[in-house]
Amino acid sequence: MPYQHERLGVAFPSVLPALAVAQLLAALMVSSGKEELLSLVERSQKQLNSFDVYVDRLD
């Protein structure tokens, strides 16, 4: 069953398009280059790395 956005009334066959839009908006915000935002992203990356949420690439 497609995902139906309540307020917009738009149906998506999956949540992937919504995730793509979220990633695009986040990339646009980060690319604005504001120092405070870049600092927050860096802090978030360090926190995620400390949680071991990323899998090292296996060759």
C-alpha positions in Angstrom: 0.0 0.0 0.0 1.5 3.4 -0.9 2.4 5.9 1.7 -0.2 8.7 1.8 1.0 12.1 3.1 -1.9 13.4 5.2 -1.6 17.1 4.6 -0.3 17.1 1.0 -2.5 14.3 -0.2 0.4 12.8 -2.2 0.9 9.1 -2.4 4.3 7.6 -2.6 4.8 4.0 -3.5 7.6 4.0 -0.8 9.3 6.3 1.6 12.4 6.5 -0.6 11.3 9.6 -2.5 10.6 11.4 0.8 14.1 10.4 2.1 15.7 11.7 -1.1 14.0 15.0 -0.6 15.1 15.2 3.0 18.7 14.4 1.9 18.6 17.0 -0.8 17.3 19.7 1.7 20.0 18.7 4.2 22.7 18.9 1.5 21.5 22.4 0.5 21.6 23.6 4.0 25.1 22.3 4.6 26.3 23.6 1.3 25.3 27.1 2.3 28.6 27.0 4.2 27.5 28.7 7.4 30.2 28.0 10.0 27.7 27.2 12.8 25.9 24.7 10.7 29.1 23.0 9.5 30.2 22.8 13.2 27.0 21.1 14.1 27.3 18.6 11.3 30.9 17.8 12.3 29.8 17.4 16.0 27.0 15.0 14.8 29.5 13.0 12.7 31.8 12.6 15.7 28.9 11.5 17.9 27.7 8.9 15.3 31.3 7.6 14.9 31.5 7.2 18.7 28.3 5.1 18.6 29.8 2.8 15.9 26.8 3.2 13.6 28.9 2.9 10.5 30.2 -0.4 9.1 33.8 -0.2 7.9 34.1 -1.1 4.2 34.9 -4.7 3.7 37.2 -5.4 0.7 
